[in-house]
Amino acid sequence: MPVTFTVESCVRPPPAGSCPLGIASDAISTTVPVLSPVVFTAAPNAASVEKLRVVFNPAARTSNFIKKRADANFQVKLMSISSDSSVFGTFSWKFEEDVYYQPETTIAASSSEAGARALSWTAADGSEWHTGVFVFFEPTFKGSSAFTGGETAANDLYTFALMFNDGSNFDEGDSNTAHQERECSGRGSCDSVSGKCACPVGYTGVACERSE
């Protein structure tokens, strides 16, 4: 007599407006307690690498930015350094693929996240876009005629990536969490309007979680 196996689906009901989650075997979870989505690359001025402090607050992202659903590479340029002790200077920022920087703006000298400046912009239609990224410089990094021993200078360029990863962490006590839960199992593409996954050849299921 043939034996029948029942396989329980790993797909969870998705929140409204998003695609279902599935487990992709090629997406290993991180073993650290908290995902760190900000990844720096070396700055042209080696002495200034990571002198820019970056804070990421996922809750601050606007829905229109979340729908981009892709890694974002940022470039932040220190335009000038102020002699005022309460102001660090001015900066501009842009996405790496953009031609033009956002308007130059002032950034405070702060030793805490409270003084961080948001990387956001207003689109042509008047809508507000917020990346959830905030930046600031600590006063000890300041270099100008009024502050000796500083580690920054005008035209310093900082490049970093914000990885699109809203998955879960690996729990050593539960081997089932060794792989990230991702929309469309990290294989298909998500249609955020219909909430359905478009699966590539060789995969099926509402979350592209099964191989043919």
GUZA-622415 format. One line per 3 residues: their letters; for each residue z negated, x, y of N, C-alpha, C, O. Coordinates in Angstrom, 2 decimals. Layout:
% residues N
A) Z X Y Z X Y Z X Y Z X Y ~ ...;
This chain:
% residues 212
MPV) 0.00 0.86 -1.19 0.00 0.00 0.00 0.00 0.89 1.24 -0.83 1.80 1.33 ~ 0.89 0.68 2.18 0.96 1.54 3.37 -0.29 1.42 4.24 -0.89 0.36 4.35 ~ -0.65 2.54 4.84 -1.82 2.57 5.72 -1.34 2.43 7.16 -0.41 3.11 7.58;
TFT) -1.97 1.56 7.90 -1.60 1.34 9.29 -2.66 1.94 10.21 -3.85 1.65 10.08 ~ -2.22 2.76 11.15 -3.12 3.37 12.13 -2.97 2.64 13.46 -1.86 2.35 13.89 ~ -4.07 2.35 14.08 -4.06 1.75 15.41 -4.42 2.82 16.43 -5.49 3.42 16.35;
VES) -3.53 3.06 17.39 -3.76 4.07 18.41 -4.15 3.39 19.71 -3.42 2.56 20.24 ~ -5.32 3.76 20.21 -5.78 3.18 21.47 -5.11 3.88 22.64 -5.11 5.11 22.70 ~ -4.54 3.13 23.55 -3.85 3.72 24.69 -4.83 4.39 25.62 -5.95 3.92 25.81;
CVR) -4.41 5.52 26.22 -5.26 6.24 27.16 -5.02 5.79 28.58 -5.53 6.39 29.53 ~ -4.22 4.75 28.74 -3.86 4.29 30.08 -4.91 3.34 30.62 -5.31 2.39 29.94 ~ -5.36 3.59 31.85 -6.31 2.71 32.50 -5.59 1.82 33.49 -4.57 2.20 34.05;
PPP) -6.13 0.62 33.72 -5.49 -0.24 34.74 -5.51 0.46 36.09 -6.57 0.95 36.51 ~ -4.39 0.52 36.78 -4.33 1.24 38.06 -4.88 0.43 39.22 -4.88 -0.80 39.17 ~ -5.35 1.11 40.26 -5.73 0.39 41.48 -4.50 -0.27 42.07 -3.37 0.14 41.79;
AGS) -4.71 -1.28 42.89 -3.58 -1.97 43.51 -2.73 -1.01 44.31 -3.25 -0.21 45.09 ~ -1.40 -1.09 44.11 -0.47 -0.26 44.88 -0.23 1.12 44.33 0.52 1.90 44.93 ~ -0.85 1.47 43.19 -0.63 2.79 42.61 -0.11 2.66 41.19 -0.15 1.58 40.60;
CPL) 0.36 3.76 40.64 0.90 3.75 39.30 -0.21 4.02 38.27 -1.24 4.60 38.60 ~ 0.01 3.59 37.02 -1.02 3.80 35.99 -1.20 5.26 35.66 -0.28 6.07 35.77 ~ -2.42 5.59 35.26 -2.76 6.96 34.88 -2.53 7.17 33.40 -2.74 6.27 32.59;
GIA) -2.10 8.38 33.07 -1.97 8.77 31.68 -2.41 10.21 31.55 -2.55 10.91 32.55 ~ -2.63 10.67 30.33 -3.07 12.04 30.12 -1.89 12.89 29.70 -1.25 12.62 28.69 ~ -1.61 13.93 30.48 -0.50 14.83 30.18 -1.04 16.10 29.54 -1.91 16.76 30.12;
SDA) -0.56 16.45 28.37 -1.08 17.60 27.65 -0.79 18.91 28.35 -1.42 19.92 28.05 ~ 0.16 18.91 29.29 0.50 20.16 29.96 -0.25 20.33 31.28 0.03 21.26 32.02 ~ -1.20 19.43 31.58 -1.96 19.52 32.82 -3.44 19.72 32.49 -4.18 18.76 32.32;
IST) -3.86 20.98 32.41 -5.22 21.30 32.04 -6.14 21.13 33.24 -5.82 21.58 34.34 ~ -7.28 20.48 33.03 -8.23 20.28 34.10 -8.91 21.59 34.48 -8.95 22.54 33.70 ~ -9.43 21.61 35.69 -10.21 22.76 36.13 -11.61 22.68 35.54 -12.12 21.59 35.29;
TVP) -12.24 23.83 35.32 -13.60 23.86 34.77 -14.65 23.96 35.86 -15.84 23.95 35.57 ~ -14.22 24.05 37.13 -15.19 24.13 38.22 -15.68 22.72 38.55 -14.97 21.75 38.31 ~ -16.89 22.61 39.11 -17.46 21.28 39.36 -16.64 20.45 40.35 -16.55 19.23 40.20;
VLS) -16.04 21.09 41.34 -15.29 20.35 42.35 -13.92 20.98 42.53 -13.79 22.20 42.62 ~ -12.90 20.14 42.57 -11.55 20.65 42.79 -11.46 21.23 44.19 -11.96 20.65 45.15 ~ -10.82 22.38 44.31 -10.63 23.00 45.61 -9.15 22.95 45.95 -8.38 23.80 45.50;
PVV) -8.74 21.97 46.74 -7.31 21.77 46.95 -6.67 22.72 47.95 -5.44 22.77 48.05 ~ -7.48 23.48 48.71 -6.93 24.37 49.72 -6.76 25.78 49.16 -7.74 26.39 48.73 ~ -5.54 26.28 49.16 -5.24 27.60 48.60 -4.60 28.45 49.68 -3.54 28.09 50.20;
FTA) -5.22 29.58 50.02 -4.68 30.45 51.06 -3.67 31.43 50.48 -3.76 31.83 49.32 ~ -2.70 31.80 51.31 -1.83 32.93 51.01 -2.09 33.98 52.08 -2.63 33.68 53.14 ~ -1.70 35.20 51.81 -1.99 36.30 52.73 -1.35 36.08 54.09 -0.19 35.68 54.19;
APN) -2.12 36.34 55.15 -1.60 36.24 56.50 -0.88 37.53 56.86 -1.20 38.59 56.31 ~ 0.10 37.48 57.78 0.80 38.70 58.19 -0.17 39.78 58.69 0.04 40.97 58.45 ~ -1.24 39.34 59.38 -2.26 40.27 59.83 -3.36 40.27 58.77 -4.16 39.34 58.70;
AAS) -3.39 41.31 57.93 -4.29 41.33 56.79 -5.75 41.15 57.19 -6.54 40.58 56.44 ~ -6.13 41.64 58.39 -7.51 41.55 58.83 -7.94 40.11 59.12 -9.13 39.81 59.19 ~ -6.96 39.23 59.29 -7.29 37.86 59.68 -7.18 36.87 58.52 -7.27 35.66 58.74;
VEK) -6.98 37.36 57.30 -6.85 36.46 56.16 -8.12 35.61 56.02 -9.23 36.15 55.94 ~ -7.94 34.30 55.99 -9.02 33.34 55.80 -10.06 33.36 56.91 -11.17 32.86 56.71 ~ -9.74 33.93 58.07 -10.65 33.82 59.21 -10.61 32.39 59.74 -11.56 31.92 60.37;
LRV) -9.51 31.72 59.49 -9.42 30.29 59.79 -10.18 29.54 58.71 -9.92 29.72 57.52 ~ -11.12 28.71 59.11 -11.87 27.91 58.16 -11.19 26.56 57.99 -10.82 25.91 58.96 ~ -11.02 26.15 56.74 -10.32 24.90 56.45 -11.23 23.97 55.67 -11.83 24.37 54.67;
VFN) -11.32 22.74 56.12 -12.12 21.72 55.45 -11.18 20.58 55.06 -10.36 20.14 55.86 ~ -11.30 20.11 53.83 -10.45 19.00 53.38 -11.32 17.80 53.07 -12.25 17.88 52.26 ~ -11.03 16.68 53.71 -11.74 15.44 53.47 -10.74 14.39 53.00 -10.06 13.78 53.83;
PAA) -10.64 14.16 51.69 -9.64 13.21 51.17 -9.75 11.82 51.79 -8.74 11.14 51.98 ~ -10.97 11.41 52.12 -11.17 10.06 52.68 -10.55 9.92 54.06 -10.32 8.80 54.52 ~ -10.29 11.04 54.74 -9.73 10.98 56.09 -8.22 10.84 56.10 -7.63 10.60 57.16;
RTS) -7.58 10.98 54.94 -6.12 10.85 54.90 -5.68 9.41 55.15 -6.31 8.47 54.66 ~ -4.63 9.25 55.91 -4.07 7.93 56.09 -3.13 7.62 54.92 -2.60 8.53 54.28 ~ -2.93 6.33 54.66 -2.13 5.92 53.51 -0.70 6.43 53.58 -0.10 6.73 52.55;
NFI) -0.14 6.53 54.80 1.24 6.99 54.91 1.37 8.45 54.50 2.40 8.85 53.97 ~ 0.32 9.26 54.73 0.39 10.64 54.29 0.18 10.75 52.78 0.84 11.55 52.13 ~ -0.71 9.95 52.23 -0.95 9.96 50.78 0.33 9.64 50.02 0.56 10.19 48.94;
KKR) 1.16 8.77 50.57 2.39 8.36 49.89 3.40 9.49 49.77 4.37 9.38 49.02 ~ 3.18 10.58 50.51 4.07 11.73 50.36 3.99 12.29 48.95 4.98 12.78 48.41 ~ 2.78 12.20 48.34 2.58 12.58 46.94 3.20 13.92 46.59 3.95 14.03 45.62;
ADA) 2.90 14.93 47.37 3.44 16.26 47.11 2.52 17.30 47.71 1.75 17.01 48.63 ~ 2.60 18.53 47.19 1.84 19.62 47.78 2.33 19.83 49.21 3.53 19.69 49.49 ~ 1.43 20.16 50.11 1.80 20.38 51.51 1.43 21.80 51.90 0.28 22.22 51.74;
NFQ) 2.39 22.54 52.42 2.15 23.91 52.88 2.01 23.90 54.40 2.92 23.46 55.11 ~ 0.88 24.38 54.88 0.57 24.37 56.30 0.70 25.76 56.91 0.44 26.76 56.25 ~ 1.10 25.80 58.17 1.07 27.03 58.95 0.31 26.74 60.24 0.67 25.83 60.99;
VKL) -0.74 27.51 60.48 -1.54 27.37 61.69 -1.43 28.67 62.47 -1.69 29.75 61.94 ~ -1.05 28.55 63.74 -0.85 29.74 64.58 -1.85 29.74 65.72 -1.95 28.78 66.47 ~ -2.58 30.84 65.84 -3.52 31.01 66.94 -2.72 31.44 68.16 -2.18 32.54 68.19;
MSI) -2.64 30.58 69.16 -1.77 30.84 70.31 -2.44 31.73 71.36 -1.80 32.62 71.92 ~ -3.72 31.50 71.61 -4.44 32.29 72.61 -5.92 32.28 72.30 -6.41 31.42 71.57 ~ -6.64 33.24 72.86 -8.09 33.32 72.71 -8.72 33.19 74.08 -8.31 33.86 75.03;
SSD) -9.72 32.34 74.17 -10.35 32.06 75.46 -11.52 33.00 75.72 -12.16 33.48 74.78 ~ -11.80 33.27 77.00 -12.97 34.07 77.39 -14.21 33.20 77.54 -15.30 33.70 77.78 ~ -14.02 31.87 77.39 -15.13 30.93 77.45 -15.86 30.96 76.11 -15.23 30.85 75.06;
SSV) -17.18 31.12 76.14 -17.94 31.26 74.90 -17.94 29.99 74.05 -18.16 30.06 72.84 ~ -17.70 28.82 74.66 -17.73 27.57 73.92 -16.37 27.17 73.36 -16.26 26.22 72.59 ~ -15.33 27.88 73.75 -13.97 27.57 73.31 -13.39 28.79 72.62 -13.44 29.90 73.14;
FGT) -12.83 28.58 71.44 -12.22 29.71 70.74 -10.88 30.06 71.36 -10.59 31.23 71.63 ~ -10.07 29.05 71.58 -8.74 29.29 72.15 -7.84 28.10 71.91 -8.31 26.97 71.84 ~ -6.55 28.35 71.78 -5.60 27.28 71.50 -4.83 27.60 70.22 -4.66 28.76 69.86;
FSW) -4.37 26.55 69.55 -3.61 26.75 68.31 -2.54 25.69 68.19 -2.58 24.66 68.86 ~ -1.56 25.96 67.33 -0.53 24.99 66.96 -0.42 24.99 65.45 -0.82 25.95 64.79 ~ 0.11 23.92 64.90 0.29 23.87 63.46 1.56 23.10 63.12 2.09 22.34 63.93;
KFE) 2.03 23.33 61.90 3.20 22.60 61.40 3.22 22.70 59.89 2.57 23.56 59.30 ~ 3.99 21.81 59.26 4.28 21.97 57.85 5.30 23.10 57.71 6.15 23.29 58.58 ~ 5.22 23.84 56.63 6.06 25.02 56.47 7.54 24.70 56.60 8.30 25.51 57.12;
EDV) 7.95 23.53 56.14 9.37 23.18 56.16 9.85 22.67 57.52 11.05 22.55 57.75 ~ 8.91 22.39 58.43 9.30 21.90 59.75 9.83 23.03 60.63 9.46 24.19 60.45 ~ 10.68 22.69 61.57 11.21 23.68 62.51 10.25 23.90 63.67 10.03 25.04 64.10;
YYQ) 9.66 22.81 64.16 8.82 22.89 65.35 7.34 22.70 65.02 6.98 21.98 64.08 ~ 6.50 23.35 65.83 5.06 23.18 65.71 4.63 21.92 66.46 5.32 21.44 67.36 ~ 3.48 21.39 66.07 2.86 20.30 66.82 2.42 20.84 68.18 2.29 22.05 68.34;
PET) 2.18 19.97 69.17 1.77 20.44 70.49 0.53 21.34 70.44 -0.38 21.12 69.65 ~ 0.53 22.35 71.28 -0.58 23.29 71.35 -1.84 22.55 71.81 -1.79 21.71 72.71 ~ -2.97 22.86 71.19 -4.21 22.17 71.53 -5.39 23.13 71.47 -5.30 24.20 70.87;
TIA) -6.48 22.74 72.09 -7.67 23.59 72.17 -8.52 23.44 70.92 -8.63 22.35 70.35 ~ -9.12 24.53 70.49 -10.03 24.50 69.35 -11.33 25.17 69.75 -11.33 26.24 70.36 ~ -12.44 24.53 69.41 -13.75 25.04 69.80 -14.17 26.19 68.90 -13.67 26.33 67.78;
ASS) -15.08 27.01 69.39 -15.71 28.04 68.56 -16.90 27.39 67.88 -17.83 26.94 68.56 ~ -16.89 27.32 66.57 -17.94 26.60 65.86 -18.31 27.33 64.58 -17.45 27.86 63.88 ~ -19.59 27.35 64.27 -20.06 27.97 63.04 -20.28 26.92 61.96 -20.82 27.23 60.89;
SEA) -19.87 25.68 62.21 -20.05 24.61 61.23 -18.84 23.69 61.24 -17.99 23.76 62.14 ~ -18.77 22.83 60.24 -17.66 21.89 60.13 -17.65 20.86 61.25 -16.64 20.20 61.49 ~ -18.78 20.72 61.94 -18.87 19.72 63.00 -17.86 19.98 64.12 -17.45 19.05 64.81;
GAR) -17.46 21.24 64.29 -16.52 21.57 65.35 -15.08 21.66 64.88 -14.22 22.10 65.63 ~ -14.82 21.24 63.65 -13.46 21.34 63.10 -12.50 20.39 63.80 -12.89 19.31 64.23 ~ -11.23 20.82 63.91 -10.20 20.02 64.57 -9.24 19.46 63.52 -8.78 20.19 62.64;
ALS) -8.94 18.18 63.60 -8.09 17.53 62.62 -6.63 17.93 62.78 -6.15 18.08 63.90 ~ -5.94 18.10 61.66 -4.49 18.31 61.67 -3.85 16.94 61.45 -3.69 16.50 60.31 ~ -3.50 16.30 62.54 -2.90 14.97 62.47 -1.83 14.87 63.56 -1.72 15.74 64.41;
WTA) -1.07 13.80 63.52 -0.02 13.64 64.51 0.37 12.17 64.63 0.04 11.35 63.77 ~ 1.06 11.86 65.71 1.55 10.51 65.94 3.05 10.49 65.72 3.78 11.24 66.36 ~ 3.50 9.64 64.83 4.93 9.54 64.50 5.68 8.83 65.62 5.08 8.24 66.53;
ADG) 7.00 8.89 65.54 7.85 8.29 66.57 7.61 6.79 66.70 7.78 6.23 67.78 ~ 7.21 6.13 65.61 6.98 4.69 65.67 5.57 4.34 66.15 5.18 3.17 66.17 ~ 4.79 5.38 66.53 3.45 5.15 67.04 2.36 5.17 65.99 1.18 5.07 66.32;
SEW) 2.74 5.29 64.71 1.74 5.30 63.64 1.01 6.64 63.58 1.59 7.69 63.87 ~ -0.27 6.59 63.22 -1.09 7.80 63.12 -1.04 8.35 61.70 -1.24 7.62 60.73 ~ -0.77 9.63 61.59 -0.74 10.32 60.30 -1.86 11.34 60.28 -1.94 12.20 61.16;
HTG) -2.71 11.26 59.30 -3.82 12.21 59.19 -3.76 12.87 57.82 -3.73 12.19 56.80 ~ -3.75 14.20 57.82 -3.64 14.95 56.56 -4.96 15.07 55.83 -4.98 15.42 54.64 ~ -6.07 14.80 56.51 -7.37 15.02 55.90 -7.83 16.46 56.01 -8.91 16.81 55.53;
VFV) -7.02 17.31 56.65 -7.34 18.73 56.82 -7.94 18.95 58.21 -7.42 18.44 59.21 ~ -9.03 19.71 58.27 -9.68 20.07 59.53 -9.81 21.60 59.57 -10.06 22.22 58.54 ~ -9.64 22.19 60.74 -9.70 23.64 60.86 -10.63 24.06 61.99 -10.79 23.34 62.98;
FFE) -11.25 25.25 61.84 -12.06 25.81 62.92 -12.22 27.31 62.70 -11.99 27.82 61.60 ~ -12.60 28.00 63.76 -12.88 29.43 63.72 -14.36 29.65 64.04 -14.90 29.00 64.93 ~ -15.00 30.55 63.33 -16.37 30.91 63.67 -16.36 31.85 64.87 -15.47 32.69 64.98;
PTF) -17.34 31.72 65.76 -17.38 32.56 66.95 -17.37 34.06 66.65 -16.84 34.84 67.44 ~ -17.94 34.46 65.50 -18.01 35.89 65.17 -16.64 36.50 64.92 -16.49 37.72 64.91 ~ -15.62 35.65 64.70 -14.27 36.15 64.45 -13.49 36.36 65.75 -12.36 36.84 65.74;
KGS) -14.12 35.99 66.87 -13.41 35.97 68.14 -13.18 37.38 68.68 -14.08 38.22 68.64 ~ -11.98 37.62 69.20 -11.67 38.91 69.79 -10.97 38.73 71.12 -9.89 38.13 71.17 ~ -11.56 39.23 72.19 -10.94 39.16 73.51 -11.62 40.19 74.40 -12.50 40.93 73.94;
SAF) -11.22 40.23 75.67 -11.83 41.19 76.59 -13.32 40.91 76.76 -14.09 41.82 77.08 ~ -13.73 39.67 76.55 -15.13 39.31 76.74 -15.95 39.43 75.45 -17.18 39.45 75.49 ~ -15.27 39.51 74.31 -15.97 39.59 73.04 -15.42 40.77 72.25 -14.29 40.73 71.76;
TGG) -16.20 41.81 72.12 -15.74 42.99 71.41 -15.98 42.84 69.91 -16.83 42.05 69.48 ~ -15.23 43.58 69.12 -15.41 43.56 67.67 -14.87 42.33 67.00 -15.19 42.06 65.84 ~ -14.04 41.56 67.70 -13.47 40.37 67.09 -12.44 40.71 66.02 -11.94 41.83 65.96;
ETA) -12.13 39.71 65.18 -11.21 39.94 64.07 -9.96 39.07 64.16 -9.20 38.98 63.19 ~ -9.74 38.44 65.29 -8.55 37.61 65.45 -7.81 38.01 66.72 -8.36 38.67 67.60 ~ -6.56 37.60 66.79 -5.75 37.90 67.97 -4.70 36.81 68.13 -4.35 36.13 67.17;
AND) -4.21 36.65 69.34 -3.15 35.68 69.60 -1.95 35.99 68.71 -1.63 37.15 68.47 ~ -1.31 34.94 68.22 -0.15 34.99 67.32 -0.51 35.25 65.87 0.38 35.39 65.03 ~ -1.81 35.32 65.54 -2.18 35.37 64.12 -1.67 34.09 63.46 -1.80 33.00 64.01;
LYT) -1.09 34.24 62.27 -0.53 33.10 61.56 -1.25 32.93 60.23 -1.40 33.89 59.47 ~ -1.69 31.71 59.96 -2.41 31.41 58.72 -1.60 30.41 57.92 -1.16 29.39 58.44 ~ -1.39 30.70 56.66 -0.62 29.83 55.78 -1.48 29.44 54.59 -2.10 30.29 53.95;
FAL) -1.52 28.15 54.30 -2.27 27.70 53.14 -1.64 26.44 52.58 -0.87 25.76 53.25 ~ -1.97 26.15 51.34 -1.39 24.99 50.65 -2.48 23.97 50.36 -3.60 24.33 49.99 ~ -2.15 22.72 50.53 -3.02 21.62 50.12 -2.38 21.03 48.87 -1.32 20.41 48.94;
MFN) -3.03 21.23 47.72 -2.46 20.80 46.46 -2.69 19.30 46.26 -3.81 18.81 46.45 ~ -1.66 18.59 45.89 -1.80 17.15 45.62 -2.38 16.98 44.23 -1.66 17.06 43.23 ~ -3.67 16.74 44.17 -4.34 16.62 42.88 -5.54 15.71 43.05 -6.59 16.13 43.55;
DGS) -5.40 14.48 42.64 -6.52 13.55 42.71 -7.09 13.28 41.33 -7.60 12.19 41.06 ~ -7.00 14.25 40.47 -7.46 14.09 39.10 -8.94 14.30 38.93 -9.70 14.32 39.90 ~ -9.35 14.46 37.67 -10.76 14.63 37.34 -11.02 16.05 36.89 -10.09 16.83 36.67;
NFD) -12.30 16.40 36.76 -12.69 17.72 36.29 -12.97 17.72 34.80 -13.22 16.67 34.20 ~ -12.94 18.89 34.22 -13.22 19.05 32.80 -14.72 19.06 32.56 -15.44 19.84 33.19 ~ -15.19 18.21 31.68 -16.59 18.15 31.30 -16.75 18.85 29.96 -16.20 18.40 28.95;
EGD) -17.50 19.97 29.93 -17.62 20.75 28.70 -18.21 19.94 27.55 -18.01 20.27 26.38 ~ -18.95 18.87 27.89 -19.54 18.05 26.85 -18.60 16.99 26.31 -18.97 16.25 25.39 ~ -17.41 16.89 26.87 -16.46 15.85 26.44 -15.07 16.46 26.37 -14.41 16.62 27.40;
SNT) -14.62 16.79 25.17 -13.32 17.45 25.00 -12.16 16.57 25.43 -11.06 17.06 25.67 ~ -12.40 15.26 25.53 -11.33 14.36 25.95 -10.96 14.54 27.42 -9.94 14.01 27.88 ~ -11.79 15.28 28.18 -11.50 15.48 29.60 -10.80 16.81 29.85 -10.70 17.24 31.00;
AHQ) -10.33 17.47 28.81 -9.70 18.78 28.97 -8.35 18.70 29.66 -7.81 19.73 30.08 ~ -7.80 17.52 29.77 -6.51 17.34 30.42 -6.64 16.37 31.58 -7.37 15.38 31.50 ~ -5.93 16.67 32.64 -6.00 15.82 33.82 -5.44 14.43 33.57 -4.44 14.27 32.87;
ERE) -6.08 13.45 34.15 -5.49 12.12 34.22 -4.64 12.10 35.49 -5.14 12.33 36.59 ~ -3.36 11.83 35.33 -2.45 11.88 36.47 -1.53 10.67 36.44 -1.25 10.12 35.38 ~ -1.08 10.27 37.61 -0.13 9.16 37.67 1.11 9.50 36.85 1.67 10.59 36.94;
CSG) 1.52 8.53 36.04 2.71 8.68 35.19 2.58 9.92 34.31 3.58 10.53 33.93 ~ 1.34 10.28 33.97 1.04 11.42 33.09 1.57 12.74 33.63 1.69 13.71 32.88 ~ 1.89 12.79 34.92 2.41 14.02 35.50 3.84 14.30 35.08 4.37 15.38 35.37;
RGS) 4.48 13.35 34.40 5.85 13.55 33.92 6.84 12.69 34.69 7.88 13.17 35.15 ~ 6.50 11.40 34.82 7.41 10.49 35.49 7.19 10.47 36.99 6.29 11.13 37.51 ~ 8.01 9.70 37.68 7.87 9.54 39.13 7.31 8.16 39.41 7.66 7.18 38.75;
CDS) 6.44 8.10 40.40 5.76 6.85 40.72 6.46 6.10 41.84 6.77 6.67 42.89 ~ 6.72 4.83 41.62 7.23 3.96 42.67 6.01 3.27 43.27 5.48 2.33 42.69 ~ 5.57 3.74 44.44 4.33 3.23 45.03 4.45 1.78 45.49 3.44 1.12 45.75;
VSG) 5.67 1.28 45.60 5.86 -0.11 46.02 5.65 -1.06 44.84 4.91 -2.03 44.93 ~ 6.33 -0.75 43.72 6.22 -1.62 42.55 5.02 -1.27 41.68 4.56 -2.10 40.90 ~ 4.51 -0.04 41.82 3.39 0.39 40.99 3.82 0.73 39.57 2.99 0.75 38.67;
KCA) 5.13 0.98 39.36 5.63 1.29 38.03 6.14 2.73 37.96 6.59 3.30 38.95 ~ 6.05 3.30 36.76 6.51 4.67 36.53 7.95 4.69 36.03 8.33 3.87 35.19 ~ 8.72 5.61 36.54 10.06 5.87 36.02 9.95 7.10 35.14 9.70 8.19 35.64;
CPV) 10.14 6.94 33.85 9.90 8.03 32.89 11.17 8.83 32.61 12.26 8.27 32.55 ~ 11.03 10.14 32.45 12.18 10.97 32.11 12.60 10.75 30.66 11.87 10.13 29.89 ~ 13.75 11.25 30.31 14.24 11.11 28.94 13.25 11.76 27.99 12.83 12.90 28.19;
GYT) 12.90 11.04 26.94 11.98 11.58 25.93 10.58 11.04 26.04 9.74 11.32 25.18 ~ 10.29 10.25 27.10 8.95 9.71 27.28 9.01 8.22 27.56 9.92 7.74 28.24 ~ 8.04 7.49 27.03 7.98 6.05 27.23 6.54 5.65 27.52 5.65 6.50 27.55;
GVA) 6.32 4.37 27.73 4.98 3.84 28.01 4.84 3.55 29.48 5.58 4.08 30.31 ~ 3.88 2.69 29.82 3.71 2.29 31.22 3.33 3.48 32.09 3.56 3.45 33.30 ~ 2.75 4.54 31.49 2.38 5.74 32.24 3.12 6.96 31.71 2.69 8.09 31.92;
CER) 4.24 6.73 31.02 5.02 7.84 30.42 4.13 8.68 29.52 4.31 9.89 29.39 ~ 3.15 8.01 28.89 2.16 8.75 28.11 2.55 9.01 26.67 1.84 9.72 25.96 ~ 3.69 8.44 26.21 4.10 8.63 24.82 5.44 9.34 24.76 6.34 9.06 25.56;
SE) 5.57 10.26 23.83 6.84 10.94 23.59 7.63 10.21 22.53 7.05 9.69 21.57 ~ 8.96 10.17 22.68 9.79 9.44 21.73 10.01 10.26 20.48 10.69 9.81 19.55;
